Amino acid sequence: MRAPHYHINVFWSDDDGLWIAGVPDLKYCSSHGETPEAAIANIQDAIEGWLETAREVGIDIPEPQYRAAAA
């Protein structure tokens, strides 16, 4: 089974002093890192964990919905 490709938002948090990565389609799925690249690498692990947990407890896995506007 191929994992869906979810949109990832990456932004700087002054409060945390870190880059934050979040997945709008997966409620509460976020991570952080000292660089944008680290935040993205960490969110990949968070997505895998989110999906694995959802499968284990029987939560529906949402289809990717969030899309950037077409150019």
N, CA, C and O atoms as a GROMACS GRO file, in nm:
protein
  284
    1MET      N    1   0.085  -0.119   0.000
    1MET     CA    2   0.000   0.000   0.000
    1MET      C    3   0.089   0.125   0.000
    1MET      O    4   0.172   0.142   0.089
    2ARG      N    5   0.072   0.208  -0.098
    2ARG     CA    6   0.150   0.331  -0.110
    2ARG      C    7   0.092   0.439  -0.018
    2ARG      O    8  -0.029   0.460  -0.016
    3ALA      N    9   0.178   0.506   0.056
    3ALA     CA   10   0.133   0.611   0.146
    3ALA      C   11   0.091   0.734   0.067
    3ALA      O   12   0.157   0.769  -0.031
    4PRO      N   13  -0.016   0.800   0.108
    4PRO     CA   14  -0.057   0.924   0.041
    4PRO      C   15   0.048   1.032   0.059
    4PRO      O   16   0.126   1.031   0.155
    5HIS      N   17   0.050   1.125  -0.033
    5HIS     CA   18   0.142   1.239  -0.025
    5HIS      C   19   0.064   1.358   0.029
    5HIS      O   20  -0.025   1.411  -0.038
    6TYR      N   21   0.097   1.399   0.149
    6TYR     CA   22   0.028   1.508   0.215
    6TYR      C   23   0.106   1.638   0.202
    6TYR      O   24   0.229   1.639   0.200
    7HIS      N   25   0.033   1.748   0.195
    7HIS     CA   26   0.093   1.881   0.193
    7HIS      C   27   0.156   1.908   0.330
    7HIS      O   28   0.099   1.871   0.432
    8ILE      N   29   0.272   1.971   0.330
    8ILE     CA   30   0.341   2.005   0.454
    8ILE      C   31   0.362   2.156   0.457
    8ILE      O   32   0.418   2.214   0.364
    9ASN      N   33   0.317   2.219   0.565
    9ASN     CA   34   0.344   2.362   0.588
    9ASN      C   35   0.470   2.371   0.674
    9ASN      O   36   0.484   2.297   0.771
   10VAL      N   37   0.561   2.460   0.639
   10VAL     CA   38   0.682   2.483   0.717
   10VAL      C   39   0.691   2.633   0.747
   10VAL      O   40   0.680   2.716   0.657
   11PHE      N   41   0.710   2.666   0.875
   11PHE     CA   42   0.719   2.806   0.913
   11PHE      C   43   0.809   2.822   1.036
   11PHE      O   44   0.828   2.728   1.112
   12TRP      N   45   0.862   2.941   1.052
   12TRP     CA   46   0.946   2.974   1.167
   12TRP      C   47   0.859   3.014   1.285
   12TRP      O   48   0.764   3.090   1.269
   13SER      N   49   0.890   2.963   1.404
   13SER     CA   50   0.820   3.000   1.526
   13SER      C   51   0.914   3.080   1.616
   13SER      O   52   1.010   3.025   1.670
   14ASP      N   53   0.887   3.210   1.632
   14ASP     CA   54   0.966   3.291   1.723
   14ASP      C   55   0.953   3.241   1.867
   14ASP      O   56   1.050   3.242   1.942
   15ASP      N   57   0.832   3.198   1.905
   15ASP     CA   58   0.809   3.150   2.041
   15ASP      C   59   0.896   3.030   2.075
   15ASP      O   60   0.949   3.020   2.186
   16ASP      N   61   0.912   2.938   1.978
   16ASP     CA   62   0.987   2.816   2.002
   16ASP      C   63   1.133   2.828   1.960
   16ASP      O   64   1.218   2.751   2.005
   17GLY      N   65   1.163   2.925   1.872
   17GLY     CA   66   1.297   2.939   1.820
   17GLY      C   67   1.336   2.823   1.730
   17GLY      O   68   1.453   2.784   1.722
   18LEU      N   69   1.236   2.768   1.661
   18LEU     CA   70   1.255   2.652   1.574
   18LEU      C   71   1.166   2.662   1.452
   18LEU      O   72   1.071   2.741   1.449
   19TRP      N   73   1.198   2.582   1.351
   19TRP     CA   74   1.111   2.566   1.234
   19TRP      C   75   1.006   2.460   1.268
   19TRP      O   76   1.038   2.356   1.326
   20ILE      N   77   0.882   2.488   1.233
   20ILE     CA   78   0.771   2.398   1.258
   20ILE      C   79   0.721   2.344   1.125
   20ILE      O   80   0.707   2.418   1.028
   21ALA      N   81   0.694   2.214   1.121
   21ALA     CA   82   0.634   2.151   1.004
   21ALA      C   83   0.502   2.088   1.049
   21ALA      O   84   0.497   2.019   1.151
   22GLY      N   85   0.397   2.112   0.973
   22GLY     CA   86   0.266   2.058   1.007
   22GLY      C   87   0.195   2.007   0.883
   22GLY      O   88   0.219   2.054   0.772
   23VAL      N   89   0.107   1.909   0.903
   23VAL     CA   90   0.030   1.848   0.794
   23VAL      C   91  -0.117   1.883   0.815
   23VAL      O   92  -0.181   1.825   0.903
   24PRO      N   93  -0.172   1.976   0.737
   24PRO     CA   94  -0.310   2.019   0.757
   24PRO      C   95  -0.413   1.906   0.751
   24PRO      O   96  -0.515   1.912   0.819
   25ASP      N   97  -0.388   1.805   0.670
   25ASP     CA   98  -0.485   1.696   0.655
   25ASP      C   99  -0.484   1.596   0.770
   25ASP      O  100  -0.578   1.519   0.786
   26LEU      N  101  -0.378   1.596   0.852
   26LEU     CA  102  -0.365   1.501   0.962
   26LEU      C  103  -0.368   1.578   1.094
   26LEU      O  104  -0.268   1.637   1.134
   27LYS      N  105  -0.482   1.576   1.160
   27LYS     CA  106  -0.503   1.654   1.281
   27LYS      C  107  -0.392   1.628   1.384
   27LYS      O  108  -0.362   1.513   1.417
   28TYR      N  109  -0.333   1.735   1.432
   28TYR     CA  110  -0.227   1.735   1.534
   28TYR      C  111  -0.095   1.674   1.488
   28TYR      O  112  -0.009   1.647   1.571
   29CYS      N  113  -0.076   1.653   1.359
   29CYS     CA  114   0.051   1.598   1.309
   29CYS      C  115   0.146   1.712   1.279
   29CYS      O  116   0.129   1.784   1.181
   30SER      N  117   0.246   1.727   1.367
   30SER     CA  118   0.345   1.833   1.347
   30SER      C  119   0.478   1.789   1.405
   30SER      O  120   0.486   1.692   1.480
   31SER      N  121   0.581   1.862   1.368
   31SER     CA  122   0.715   1.835   1.417
   31SER      C  123   0.795   1.965   1.408
   31SER      O  124   0.740   2.069   1.371
   32HIS      N  125   0.922   1.959   1.443
   32HIS     CA  126   1.004   2.079   1.439
   32HIS      C  127   1.149   2.042   1.411
   32HIS      O  128   1.187   1.925   1.413
   33GLY      N  129   1.230   2.144   1.386
   33GLY     CA  130   1.372   2.126   1.364
   33GLY      C  131   1.443   2.259   1.365
   33GLY      O  132   1.380   2.365   1.357
   34GLU      N  133   1.575   2.254   1.377
   34GLU     CA  134   1.653   2.377   1.379
   34GLU      C  135   1.668   2.440   1.241
   34GLU      O  136   1.704   2.558   1.230
   35THR      N  137   1.640   2.362   1.136
   35THR     CA  138   1.641   2.413   0.999
   35THR      C  139   1.512   2.368   0.932
   35THR      O  140   1.448   2.274   0.980
   36PRO      N  141   1.472   2.432   0.822
   36PRO     CA  142   1.353   2.384   0.750
   36PRO      C  143   1.370   2.238   0.706
   36PRO      O  144   1.275   2.159   0.710
   37GLU      N  145   1.492   2.203   0.663
   37GLU     CA  146   1.517   2.066   0.616
   37GLU      C  147   1.501   1.965   0.729
   37GLU      O  148   1.449   1.856   0.708
   38ALA      N  149   1.546   2.002   0.849
   38ALA     CA  150   1.532   1.912   0.965
   38ALA      C  151   1.385   1.896   1.002
   38ALA      O  152   1.341   1.787   1.036
   39ALA      N  153   1.309   2.006   0.997
   39ALA     CA  154   1.167   1.998   1.028
   39ALA      C  155   1.095   1.907   0.929
   39ALA      O  156   1.008   1.830   0.969
   40ILE      N  157   1.131   1.914   0.801
   40ILE     CA  158   1.069   1.828   0.700
   40ILE      C  159   1.108   1.682   0.721
   40ILE      O  160   1.024   1.593   0.710
   41ALA      N  161   1.235   1.657   0.752
   41ALA     CA  162   1.278   1.520   0.779
   41ALA      C  163   1.203   1.464   0.900
   41ALA      O  164   1.160   1.348   0.900
   42ASN      N  165   1.188   1.545   1.003
   42ASN     CA  166   1.118   1.499   1.124
   42ASN      C  167   0.969   1.477   1.099
   42ASN      O  168   0.910   1.386   1.157
   43ILE      N  169   0.908   1.560   1.013
   43ILE     CA  170   0.765   1.542   0.988
   43ILE      C  171   0.738   1.413   0.911
   43ILE      O  172   0.631   1.354   0.924
   44GLN      N  173   0.835   1.369   0.832
   44GLN     CA  174   0.817   1.241   0.762
   44GLN      C  175   0.798   1.128   0.863
   44GLN      O  176   0.712   1.042   0.845
   45ASP      N  177   0.878   1.129   0.970
   45ASP     CA  178   0.863   1.029   1.077
   45ASP      C  179   0.729   1.046   1.147
   45ASP      O  180   0.664   0.947   1.180
   46ALA      N  181   0.688   1.170   1.170
   46ALA     CA  182   0.560   1.196   1.237
   46ALA      C  183   0.443   1.147   1.153
   46ALA      O  184   0.347   1.092   1.207
   47ILE      N  185   0.449   1.167   1.022
   47ILE     CA  186   0.342   1.119   0.933
   47ILE      C  187   0.334   0.967   0.940
   47ILE      O  188   0.225   0.912   0.956
   48GLU      N  189   0.448   0.899   0.930
   48GLU     CA  190   0.448   0.753   0.939
   48GLU      C  191   0.388   0.705   1.070
   48GLU      O  192   0.309   0.611   1.073
   49GLY      N  193   0.426   0.771   1.180
   49GLY     CA  194   0.371   0.734   1.311
   49GLY      C  195   0.222   0.761   1.321
   49GLY      O  196   0.148   0.681   1.378
   50TRP      N  197   0.178   0.874   1.265
   50TRP     CA  198   0.036   0.908   1.266
   50TRP      C  199  -0.044   0.802   1.191
   50TRP      O  200  -0.146   0.753   1.240
   51LEU      N  201   0.003   0.766   1.071
   51LEU     CA  202  -0.068   0.668   0.989
   51LEU      C  203  -0.069   0.530   1.055
   51LEU      O  204  -0.171   0.461   1.054
   52GLU      N  205   0.044   0.490   1.112
   52GLU     CA  206   0.053   0.360   1.179
   52GLU      C  207  -0.044   0.353   1.297
   52GLU      O  208  -0.114   0.254   1.315
   53THR      N  209  -0.047   0.458   1.376
   53THR     CA  210  -0.138   0.462   1.492
   53THR      C  211  -0.283   0.460   1.446
   53THR      O  212  -0.365   0.389   1.504
   54ALA      N  213  -0.314   0.536   1.343
   54ALA     CA  214  -0.452   0.539   1.291
   54ALA      C  215  -0.495   0.399   1.248
   54ALA      O  216  -0.608   0.358   1.276
   55ARG      N  217  -0.407   0.327   1.180
   55ARG     CA  218  -0.440   0.190   1.137
   55ARG      C  219  -0.462   0.099   1.258
   55ARG      O  220  -0.555   0.018   1.260
   56GLU      N  221  -0.377   0.113   1.359
   56GLU     CA  222  -0.385   0.027   1.478
   56GLU      C  223  -0.515   0.048   1.556
   56GLU      O  224  -0.573  -0.048   1.607
   57VAL      N  225  -0.560   0.172   1.566
   57VAL     CA  226  -0.678   0.201   1.647
   57VAL      C  227  -0.806   0.216   1.564
   57VAL      O  228  -0.914   0.240   1.618
   58GLY      N  229  -0.794   0.201   1.433
   58GLY     CA  230  -0.912   0.203   1.346
   58GLY      C  231  -0.963   0.341   1.309
   58GLY      O  232  -1.081   0.358   1.279
   59ILE      N  233  -0.875   0.441   1.311
   59ILE     CA  234  -0.914   0.575   1.268
   59ILE      C  235  -0.904   0.582   1.116
   59ILE      O  236  -0.808   0.533   1.057
   60ASP      N  237  -1.005   0.642   1.054
   60ASP     CA  238  -1.001   0.661   0.909
   60ASP      C  239  -0.883   0.747   0.870
   60ASP      O  240  -0.857   0.850   0.932
   61ILE      N  241  -0.812   0.706   0.768
   61ILE     CA  242  -0.699   0.784   0.717
   61ILE      C  243  -0.751   0.875   0.606
   61ILE      O  244  -0.800   0.827   0.504
   62PRO      N  245  -0.740   1.006   0.627
   62PRO     CA  246  -0.795   1.098   0.528
   62PRO      C  247  -0.714   1.100   0.398
   62PRO      O  248  -0.592   1.086   0.398
   63GLU      N  249  -0.785   1.118   0.290
   63GLU     CA  250  -0.721   1.140   0.163
   63GLU      C  251  -0.663   1.282   0.165
   63GLU      O  252  -0.721   1.371   0.227
   64PRO      N  253  -0.550   1.304   0.100
   64PRO     CA  254  -0.496   1.440   0.093
   64PRO      C  255  -0.597   1.534   0.028
   64PRO      O  256  -0.648   1.507  -0.081
   65GLN      N  257  -0.627   1.644   0.095
   65GLN     CA  258  -0.722   1.742   0.045
   65GLN      C  259  -0.658   1.878   0.018
   65GLN      O  260  -0.697   1.949  -0.075
   66TYR      N  261  -0.562   1.914   0.099
   66TYR     CA  262  -0.501   2.047   0.093
   66TYR      C  263  -0.411   2.055  -0.028
   66TYR      O  264  -0.322   1.972  -0.046
   67ARG      N  265  -0.434   2.152  -0.112
   67ARG     CA  266  -0.354   2.171  -0.233
   67ARG      C  267  -0.322   2.318  -0.251
   67ARG      O  268  -0.405   2.405  -0.222
   68ALA      N  269  -0.204   2.343  -0.297
   68ALA     CA  270  -0.168   2.480  -0.331
   68ALA      C  271  -0.242   2.520  -0.459
   68ALA      O  272  -0.278   2.434  -0.539
   69ALA      N  273  -0.262   2.648  -0.476
   69ALA     CA  274  -0.330   2.696  -0.596
   69ALA      C  275  -0.244   2.665  -0.720
   69ALA      O  276  -0.122   2.677  -0.716
   70ALA      N  277  -0.308   2.625  -0.827
   70ALA     CA  278  -0.239   2.595  -0.952
   70ALA      C  279  -0.183   2.724  -1.012
   70ALA      O  280  -0.246   2.830  -1.008
   71ALA      N  281  -0.066   2.713  -1.068
   71ALA     CA  282  -0.004   2.831  -1.129
   71ALA      C  283  -0.057   2.855  -1.268
   71ALA      O  284  -0.016   2.950  -1.334
   0.00000   0.00000   0.00000
